[in-house]
Amino acid sequence: MVPLSFANQEFALTTSGALFWRAESALLVADLHLEKSSFYAKHGQMLPPYDSRETLERVAEAIRETGARRVFTLGDNFHDNEGSARLEPHAAGMLSALTRAVDWVWITGNHDPHMGAKAGGTIAEELEIAGMVLRHEAKRGETRPEFSGHYHPRLQLHVRKRFIRRPCAVVSRSKTGGDRIILPAFGALTGGMDAKDPAILDAMQPADRIDAVLPAAGKLAQFPLWRRAA
């Protein structure tokens, strides 16, 4: 877990891709995509049906690591609206235990805009807490501090003839508006988009600078993605 200054507050980014909001004792995670494997199985592509267990184990570990008393998920919690109904008993028990142990809020996404209440916790389309907006997809032109997911950003680098891809957060900073951050996908069965993809850079405007950040060797590594021309 490494410190991250954001919107004049102190946060911590875990190696698993969760963000701990110290002032709110809250853990933010994006794009769990629970029951993705069972969704594909319904359509004839058989995958090992344990992705939900692995993802929920990672959430539980992040809660233990940070001591969070609240959890906010930033959309695409399930891979589809019926995902919560397909949870097998073990995973359903894990999720029930987690939503009882902490104050749990699901923010819905494009994959699960009408997810049911069976999973426990409470459901919202988006929230504003302490002046910061929590939503699934970054809103171009937003000038308040914002947390989002949706894009599954990954840093892609060529280092010593090796191609490296790592999940990362994308942070934009602006002198005229709020800082904004896109979290990496947290789910065990999720892919990713190049962090410097034009769709991500456009969604984070207005900005003076946009960086990819991720924990590395116990420190916050930062890689420039975009800079406003002088």
N, C-alpha and C positions, 0 to 999 in steps of 0.2 A: 504494500500500500504506500503510495507516494503522494505528497502534498500537491495541491493544485489551487492557485489563487484564481478566483473567478467572480466577477461582479462585486469586487470589494469584500468578498467573504472567503473563508478557508474551507476547502473541500479536500477529499482524498480519493485518488483513483486506484482501484484494486487491480491486481494482475489479471483478474477474471473479466474485467471490463465494467464493473459496477462503480458508481460514484457515490461517495458518502458525504452527505451534507451535514457538517458538524453542528451548525446552529439549530437545525431542526431534528437532529438525531435520526436522519432519514437516509435510506438507501434507495438510489435510483438505478433501475435496470431497464434496458430496452430490448424489444424484439425477442421474447422468449420462444415464440413459435411452438408452444407446447402442442403435442399430438400431431406433429408434422408427419411422422412416419406412418401413423394410422390413416392420415388423410391420403397419403400416396398409396397405401395398401388398398383403400377403397377403390382406387382407380387403376389397380392391377400392378403397381410397382411395389414389390414386397421389400421392406426395409426392417432391420431389427427394431422391435417395438419398445425400446427402452430410452428413447431420447428425453421423454418427460421426466423420468426418474433422474437421469444425469443432470438435467437442467435444474431441477428442484434441489438436488444435492448441492449444486454450486451456489444457488441462492441461499440455502441454509448455512453454508460455509461462510459466505460473505456477511451474513447477519452476525454470525459468531465472531468473525474477524473484526468487524466494526463496532459491535454492540448496538446496532441500530434498533430503534423502537418503532420505526415506521418504514414502510416500503411503498414506493411509487413505481409502478411499471409504466413504461412510455409507449404502449400500444403494440399491436401484433403479439398479444399475450398468448393466444392460441392461433393455430394456423388457419382456422376457419371458425365461424360462429358456433358450430356444433362440437368443437373440440372438447369442451369441458364434460360433455356427456359421454365421450369415448374414453376418458381416463380409466385405466385399469385400477383395480382396488388398491394396490400398493401405492401407486402414484397419487391417487385420489386421497389416500390417507396422509401422505406426505404434505400435500397441498393444504388439506384441512388443518393439519397441525401448524403450518406456517401462518395461515391467515388468522388463526386463533391466538398465536403467540405475539403478533405485532399488529399495529394498525395498518391494514393493507388496502391500498387503493389501486384499482385497475384503470388506466387510461386507455380507451379503445383506439384501435388503429384501422387501417384499410383492410386488413385480413379478418378482423373480428369486430366490425362496427356495431353488431347487434348481439354480442356475446351474452349468454345468460348469467344469472346470478348464482348458479349452482356451485361455482368455484369458491364461494365465500368472499369476504371483503366487500368493498363498495366499488361502484362503477361510475366513471365520469368521462365525458368527451375531452375535456381539458380542464386545467386548474390554474389559478393564480395564487401563489403562496409567498408571503413576504415580498411582494412586488415582482416575483419571478414567475414566468409562464411555463407550465408543464404541458406538452402536447406531443402527439405522435410525429408529425411531420413539420419540419422547420417552415416558418411562414416568411417568405421574402418580404422585406420591408418592415419587419418587426423591430421596434426600437427598445423594447423592454428586455431585460435578461430572460433568456429562453433555454429550456432543456428539451431535447427531442431525440428521436431515433430514426427509424424508417429506412435509412440508406445503407446500413451495415458497413460503415466505412472501414477500409483496410489500407494500411500504408504499404506501398510497393516500391522496393528499392533494388538496385543492382549494386552489390557489394562484392568486390574481388571476384568477379565473374560468376557470382551466385545471385539468383533471383530470390528475394525475401519478401514474403507477404505476412503482415501481422495485423490483427484487429487493432484499431486505434480510435480515439476520440478526435473530433474536429472542432476546433475552437476559433471563433471569430471575435475580433476586438475592434471597436469603433470609438472614435473620439466624440461622436455626436449621438451615439445610442448605446444600448446595453450590450454586454458580452453575451455570446450565444454559443451553445455547445451541442453537438450531435454525438450521442454515445454509440459505441460499437454494439453489434448484436450480441446478446448474452446467451442465447439458446445454443444447445449442443449441436443442433442440426441446422445450421444457418451458413449461408455463403457470404459473400461480401462484394462491395463496389470499391474501385480505386478511389482513395480519399480525395484525389485531385480531379475527379470527374467533373465536367462542367455543370452537371445537374446539382452537385453538392455545393460547388463554389457559388453558383447563382442563387441557391436557396439561402445562403448565408449573408447575402447583401442586405443592407449597406454594411461595409466593413472597411477598415484600414489595413487589416492583416488577417490572414487565415492560416492556421497551423494544424498539423497533425501532432497529437501528443499520445504517449503511451509509457507505461512503466518499463524501465530497463536498468538492470543492475542496481535496483534500489533507489533510482532517481527518476525524475520526470524527463524523458527525452522529447525534444521538440523539433519538428521538421517543417520548414516553411512550405506552404502550398500556393499562396497568392499574396501579393503586396499591391496596394494602391500606388499608381505611378505618381511621382512627385510633381 
